[in-house]
Amino acid sequence: MDHFTLSLAVGAVAGALDVIPMIAQKLSVRSCLSAFCTYFFATIIIFYSDLPYLPWWADGMGVTLMMAIPVVLTFSGKERKAIPMILMNALLLGFLISVAEKYLS
């Protein structure tokens, strides 16, 4: 499997891991699609970037955290309870994406 195809596969898995609990909570399709796309595209960025001053395992966490910040800002009003979970998901999934890139490619 080439590098790009692997990034697409890992991105689909990461997106699904984020969306499954959202579906169980009966969140809107728009929210689920937004979360899926965030991790799907973040994976491609992670696979093709190397952030300076970060070890390999933190690259994914840095990218997903940067991509999650605009989402968190939209929740700063009435739905503040979701903020810690969004940030934890970004860190955990970012780490797992970095691990997948390191050991699968």
C-alpha positions as CSV (number, residue, x, y, z in Angstrom):
1,M,0.0,0.0,0.0
2,D,1.5,3.4,-0.9
3,H,1.9,6.3,1.5
4,F,-1.1,8.3,0.3
5,T,-3.5,5.3,0.3
6,L,-2.3,4.4,3.8
7,S,-3.0,8.0,5.0
8,L,-6.5,7.8,3.6
9,A,-7.1,4.5,5.3
10,V,-5.8,5.7,8.7
11,G,-7.8,8.9,8.3
12,A,-11.0,7.0,7.7
13,V,-10.4,4.9,10.8
14,A,-9.5,7.9,12.9
15,G,-12.6,9.7,11.6
16,A,-14.8,6.7,12.4
17,L,-13.3,6.4,15.9
18,D,-14.3,10.0,16.6
19,V,-17.8,9.7,15.0
20,I,-19.0,6.4,16.6
21,P,-19.6,7.9,20.0
22,M,-21.2,10.9,18.4
23,I,-23.7,8.7,16.6
24,A,-24.4,6.9,19.8
25,Q,-25.3,10.3,21.4
26,K,-27.6,11.0,18.4
27,L,-25.7,14.1,17.4
28,S,-26.6,15.8,14.1
29,V,-25.3,14.4,10.8
30,R,-23.6,17.8,10.1
31,S,-21.6,17.5,13.4
32,C,-20.6,13.9,12.6
33,L,-19.6,14.7,9.1
34,S,-17.6,17.7,10.3
35,A,-15.7,15.6,12.9
36,F,-15.0,12.8,10.4
37,C,-13.6,15.3,7.8
38,T,-11.4,16.9,10.4
39,Y,-9.6,13.7,11.3
40,F,-9.7,12.4,7.7
41,F,-7.9,15.5,6.4
42,A,-5.7,15.9,9.5
43,T,-4.3,12.4,8.8
44,I,-3.2,13.4,5.3
45,I,-1.5,16.6,6.7
46,I,0.2,14.6,9.5
47,F,1.5,11.9,7.0
48,Y,3.0,14.6,4.8
49,S,4.4,17.1,7.4
50,D,7.1,17.2,10.0
51,L,6.5,19.9,12.6
52,P,9.8,21.5,13.9
53,Y,10.9,20.9,17.5
54,L,8.4,18.1,18.1
55,P,9.3,14.4,18.3
56,W,7.6,12.0,15.8
57,W,4.9,11.0,18.3
58,A,3.8,14.6,19.0
59,D,3.4,15.7,15.3
60,G,-0.1,14.3,15.1
61,M,-1.1,15.8,18.4
62,G,0.1,19.2,17.3
63,V,-1.7,19.1,14.0
64,T,-5.0,17.8,15.4
65,L,-4.9,20.2,18.3
66,M,-4.4,23.1,15.9
67,M,-7.3,21.9,13.8
68,A,-9.5,21.4,16.9
69,I,-9.0,24.9,18.2
70,P,-11.5,26.6,15.8
71,V,-14.0,23.9,16.7
72,V,-13.5,24.6,20.4
73,L,-14.0,28.3,19.8
74,T,-17.5,27.6,18.4
75,F,-18.4,25.8,21.6
76,S,-17.2,28.5,23.9
77,G,-20.7,29.8,24.4
78,K,-23.5,27.4,25.5
79,E,-21.9,24.0,25.0
80,R,-18.8,24.3,27.1
81,K,-19.0,20.8,28.4
82,A,-17.9,19.5,25.1
83,I,-14.6,21.4,25.1
84,P,-12.5,19.0,27.2
85,M,-13.7,16.0,25.3
86,I,-12.9,17.6,21.9
87,L,-9.4,18.5,23.1
88,M,-8.8,15.0,24.6
89,N,-9.9,13.4,21.4
90,A,-7.6,15.6,19.4
91,L,-4.6,14.6,21.5
92,L,-5.4,10.9,21.6
93,L,-6.3,10.5,18.0
94,G,-3.4,12.7,16.9
95,F,-1.0,10.4,18.9
96,L,-2.6,7.3,17.4
97,I,-2.3,8.7,13.9
98,S,1.4,9.5,14.5
99,V,1.9,5.9,15.8
100,A,0.2,4.5,12.7
101,E,2.4,6.6,10.4
102,K,5.6,5.5,12.2
103,Y,4.8,1.8,12.3
104,L,2.7,1.2,9.2
105,S,4.6,3.1,6.6
